[in-house]
Structures are given as structure tokens and as C-alpha cells.
Amino acid sequence: MLGWREQRESLKALHRDWLDEPVPPSLTTALRPPAANGPRWPRAWAAALLLAVGLGAGVAGGWGGHAWWYGKKEAAEMAAAAAAARAAGRDPSIPEYVRDAAIAHAVYQPEKRHPVEVGADQADHLMQWLSKRLGQPLYAPMLRDYGWKLVGGRLLPAGDDAAAGTSAGASTGTALARAQFMYENEAGERFTLYVSTGAASPEAPVAFRLMQRVEAGQTTRSLFWIDGKLAYALSGNFDERRLRVLTDLVHARIGMIARASSAP
């Protein structure tokens, strides 16, 4: 036994300097996983890229879904409004403000003592007041050289459609306010110019269109159009030809005044 012990101790002593030496760097590197040997930034960039692509797809999908849902909702609301108009015997392509204009004309045109709220003798005040209430510059052209004088004007409330159709950039107050200007000739005939903001429907035309309304045997004809942010309806109780001549005249005069007012 002593011989075996002596032999084992001799062998340990022979290679002890190898056991005490540090592990060579080449062996340490070889023992590490291969992915740990290279730089880490490519993996980080790859992960970030995948995350960005995923987020982008999610955002695009979210906005696309929102736009699709909003479009479907708007189409459903328009279809419901058109169905309600047809059920009530109305043409859904004619905006509500045009019917409001015809009704306002029928109500105030026969008035002898109070046809307007503010008379033409206060025309400057009338224009400033109504422009402020509607939130847009308004113009009532002078037509004396064509035989028509401005009687005055008034502020009117909008119909039920205006509150639902208020745009994001318009206040409820301006969308619910309407203006009516009244004109009269020497024969006592009258026509009214009705102005609206925020109430023009997508069906409202840029070119002139005609609507007729019969009440108690009296026919009121209205030609309506849109110019910029304002929607107009010119109403009278005479034939369509005369109404179109007046509409062309009023439209041209308003354009001339607007251009002159905006000129530097």
C-alpha cells in the first residue's frame, strides 16, 4: 500500500504546474456559444425592425378599420335620411335649408308692417350683425338699377338638420343661424335671398337647381346653389325664367362685391 501511495503522489507532483496554470484564452473562446462570439447590434436592430413592422401594420390596420367603419356609418346615416325624406314625400337630393328658405319666404313675404327685422336704412349694421352671427362675410347687393330695392333682412334659426350636420370647424351657434334678405320692386313684388352656413348636404349642387313648393294654392320657386362656405336659396312667387334672371344677377353681384372686398 505504501508503494502505491508514493507512486500516486509522485505522479501528482509531476504535473502540478499544469493544473495551476490558467485556462488558455483559445479554449475559453471555443467553449462559448457561437452567437456570443459576434457583435450584438445586428440582433438588436433585427428585433427593433420586426417590432416597428408589427407596430406599423397594427397602426395601419387600426386607421384603415376606423376609416372603413366611419364610411359605413356615414353611408348608413345618409341612407336613413334619404329614406325618411322619401317617406315624407320629399326629394332627398334637395337640402333641408332650401325647404327652410321657401317656408321663410312664404311666411315673411306677405308682411306689410314687419317684413324684416332690420331695415335697409341700417344696411351697414345689418351686414355686420348677420355676418358675425353666421361666422362668414355676407353681402346683399344693391339692385336699384334693375328695379329692385333692398327692404332689409333678418336672422332666422336653422332646421333640425343643421345641428346634426355641424362640421368640426364650425361652432353650433353659427351652424344654427341663417340670414334672409328681402327685395321689392315698384309693383310690390318681392323675392328673398336666404343664406346658410354648415347646412349644405353632400347632394347640394354648385350649379343652380330649382325647387317648387305649393302651399294654399301659392307656388314658391327657389333656385339654390353653393359658393365657397355659403349656401344660397333665392325664392320668389313668379315664373322660373324671371327667377333665373334674378339669380344670375344676384350671384354675379355677390361675386363682384366679394372680390372687391378681398382685394388688397
C-alpha positions in Angstrom: 0.0 0.0 0.0 2.8 2.4 0.8 4.3 1.8 -2.6 1.0 2.7 -4.4 0.6 5.9 -2.3 4.2 7.0 -3.0 3.6 6.4 -6.8 0.4 8.4 -6.8 1.9 11.4 -5.0 4.9 11.3 -7.4 2.5 11.5 -10.4 0.6 14.5 -8.9 3.8 16.3 -8.2 5.0 15.7 -11.8 2.0 17.6 -13.4 1.0 20.0 -10.6 2.4 23.0 -12.6 -0.1 22.3 -15.4 -3.1 22.2 -13.0 -2.1 25.6 -11.5 -1.8 27.3 -14.9 -4.8 29.5 -16.1 -7.0 28.2 -18.9 -5.7 29.3 -22.3 -7.9 32.1 -23.9 -8.3 30.0 -27.1 -10.0 27.2 -25.1 -12.3 29.7 -23.3 -13.5 31.2 -26.6 -14.1 27.8 -28.1 -16.3 26.8 -25.1 -18.6 29.9 -25.6 -21.8 29.6 -27.8 -21.2 30.7 -31.4 -23.8 33.6 -31.3 -22.0 35.2 -28.3 -18.8 35.5 -30.4 -20.1 38.1 -32.8 -21.4 41.7 -32.2 -24.8 42.1 -30.6 -26.1 45.1 -32.5 -27.3 43.1 -35.6 -29.7 41.1 -33.4 -30.9 44.3 -31.7 -31.6 46.0 -35.0 -33.4 43.0 -36.3 -35.6 42.9 -33.2 -36.3 46.6 -33.5 -37.1 46.3 -37.2 -39.6 43.4 -36.5 -41.2 45.5 -33.7 -41.5 48.5 -36.0 -43.1 46.5 -38.8 -45.5 44.9 -36.4 -46.5 48.3 -34.9 -46.8 49.8 -38.4 -49.1 47.1 -39.5 -51.2 47.4 -36.4 -51.5 51.2 -36.8 -52.3 51.0 -40.5 -54.9 48.3 -39.7 -56.4 50.4 -37.0 -56.7 53.5 -39.1 -57.9 51.6 -42.0 -60.5 49.9 -39.9 -61.6 53.3 -38.4 -62.0 54.8 -41.9 -63.9 51.8 -43.1 -66.2 51.9 -40.0 -66.7 55.7 -40.3 -67.5 55.4 -44.0 -70.1 52.7 -43.4 -71.6 54.7 -40.6 -71.8 57.9 -42.7 -73.3 55.9 -45.6 -75.9 54.4 -43.3 -76.9 57.8 -41.9 -77.2 59.2 -45.4 -79.4 56.3 -46.5 -81.6 56.6 -43.4 -82.0 60.4 -44.0 -82.9 59.7 -47.7 -85.4 57.0 -46.7 -87.0 59.4 -44.2 -87.3 62.1 -46.8 -88.9 59.8 -49.3 -91.3 58.5 -46.7 -92.3 62.2 -46.0 -92.8 62.8 -49.8 -89.7 64.9 -50.1 -86.8 64.8 -52.6 -83.7 63.7 -50.7 -81.4 65.4 -53.2 -82.7 68.8 -52.0 -81.1 70.1 -48.8 -83.2 71.0 -45.9 -82.1 74.6 -45.9 -83.8 75.1 -49.3 -87.1 74.0 -47.8 -86.5 76.3 -44.9 -85.8 79.1 -47.3 -89.1 78.5 -49.1 -91.1 78.4 -45.9 -89.4 81.6 -44.6 -90.3 83.3 -47.9 -93.9 82.2 -47.6 -94.1 83.5 -44.0 -92.5 86.9 -44.4 -93.1 87.9 -48.0 -96.8 89.0 -47.4 -95.9 91.1 -44.3 -96.8 94.8 -44.6 -95.6 96.3 -41.4 -92.8 93.9 -40.3 -91.4 92.2 -43.4 -87.8 92.5 -42.0 -86.0 92.7 -38.7 -83.5 95.4 -39.6 -84.3 97.8 -42.4 -82.2 98.8 -45.4 -81.6 102.3 -43.8 -79.3 100.4 -41.4 -77.7 98.3 -44.1 -74.1 98.5 -42.7 -75.3 97.4 -39.2 -77.4 94.6 -40.8 -74.4 93.2 -42.8 -72.1 93.3 -39.8 -74.6 91.7 -37.4 -75.6 88.9 -39.7 -72.0 88.2 -40.8 -71.0 87.9 -37.2 -73.8 85.6 -36.4 -73.2 83.3 -39.4 -69.4 83.5 -39.0 -68.9 84.4 -42.6 -68.9 87.7 -44.5 -72.3 88.3 -46.1 -73.2 90.6 -49.0 -76.6 91.9 -50.0 -76.1 93.5 -53.4 -77.8 96.8 -54.4 -80.1 96.2 -57.4 -81.8 99.6 -57.8 -80.5 99.9 -61.4 -82.6 96.8 -62.1 -85.7 98.0 -60.4 -85.3 96.2 -57.1 -84.6 97.8 -53.7 -83.3 96.1 -50.6 -86.1 96.2 -47.9 -83.8 94.7 -45.2 -83.1 91.4 -43.5 -83.5 89.2 -40.5 -81.8 86.5 -38.5 -83.5 83.1 -38.7 -83.0 79.7 -36.9 -81.9 76.7 -38.8 -83.9 73.5 -39.2 -83.3 70.2 -37.4 -80.7 69.1 -40.0 -78.2 71.8 -39.1 -77.3 70.5 -35.6 -76.6 67.0 -37.0 -74.6 68.4 -39.9 -72.4 70.8 -37.9 -68.8 70.4 -39.1 -65.8 70.0 -36.8 -64.6 73.5 -37.5 -67.9 75.3 -37.1 -69.5 76.2 -33.8 -73.0 75.2 -33.1 -74.1 78.8 -32.9 -73.0 79.7 -36.4 -74.4 76.5 -37.9 -77.8 77.1 -36.4 -78.0 80.7 -37.7 -79.4 81.7 -41.1 -80.0 85.0 -42.8 -82.7 86.3 -45.0 -82.6 89.4 -47.2 -85.7 90.8 -48.8 -86.1 92.8 -52.1 -89.0 94.6 -53.5 -89.9 96.4 -56.8 -92.3 99.2 -57.6 -95.1 96.8 -58.3 -94.8 95.4 -54.8 -93.4 92.1 -55.9 -90.8 90.6 -53.5 -88.1 88.0 -53.6 -85.9 86.8 -50.7 -82.3 85.7 -50.6 -81.7 83.0 -47.9 -78.1 82.3 -46.7 -76.9 79.3 -44.7 -73.6 78.0 -43.3 -72.8 74.5 -42.2 -76.1 73.1 -43.5 -75.3 72.2 -47.1 -75.7 68.5 -47.7 -73.3 66.5 -50.0 -76.1 66.5 -52.6 -76.3 70.3 -52.7 -75.2 71.4 -56.2 -72.7 74.0 -57.2 -74.8 74.9 -60.3 -78.3 76.4 -59.8 -81.1 74.0 -59.2 -84.9 74.6 -58.8 -87.3 73.6 -56.1 -91.0 74.3 -56.2 -93.3 74.4 -53.1 -97.0 74.8 -53.2 -98.8 76.0 -50.1 -102.5 77.1 -50.1 -102.6 77.3 -53.8 -99.5 79.6 -54.0 -96.3 78.4 -55.7 -92.9 79.4 -54.3 -90.0 78.7 -56.5 -86.4 78.6 -55.1 -83.2 78.4 -57.0 -80.3 77.2 -54.8 -76.5 77.0 -55.1 -73.3 76.8 -53.1 -70.5 79.3 -53.3 -67.5 78.6 -51.0 -68.6 78.1 -47.5 -72.1 79.6 -48.0 -75.2 78.0 -49.4 -77.9 80.3 -51.0 -81.5 80.0 -52.0 -83.3 82.7 -53.9 -87.1 82.4 -53.6 -90.0 84.2 -55.3 -93.6 83.7 -56.5 -93.0 84.4 -60.2 -92.1 82.2 -63.1 -88.9 80.3 -63.4 -87.5 82.4 -66.2 -87.7 85.6 -64.1 -86.3 83.8 -61.1 -83.3 82.6 -63.1 -82.5 86.1 -64.4 -82.6 87.4 -60.8 -80.5 84.5 -59.6 -77.8 85.1 -62.2 -77.8 88.8 -61.4 -77.6 88.3 -57.6 -74.9 85.6 -57.9 -72.8 87.9 -60.2 -73.2 90.9 -57.9 -72.2 89.0 -54.8 -69.1 87.7 -56.5 -68.1 91.2 -57.6 -68.5 92.6 -54.0 -66.6 89.6 -52.5 -63.7 90.1 -54.9 -63.6 93.8 -54.3 -63.7 93.3 -50.5 -60.8 90.8 -50.6 -58.6 92.9 -53.0 -55.5 94.5 -51.3 
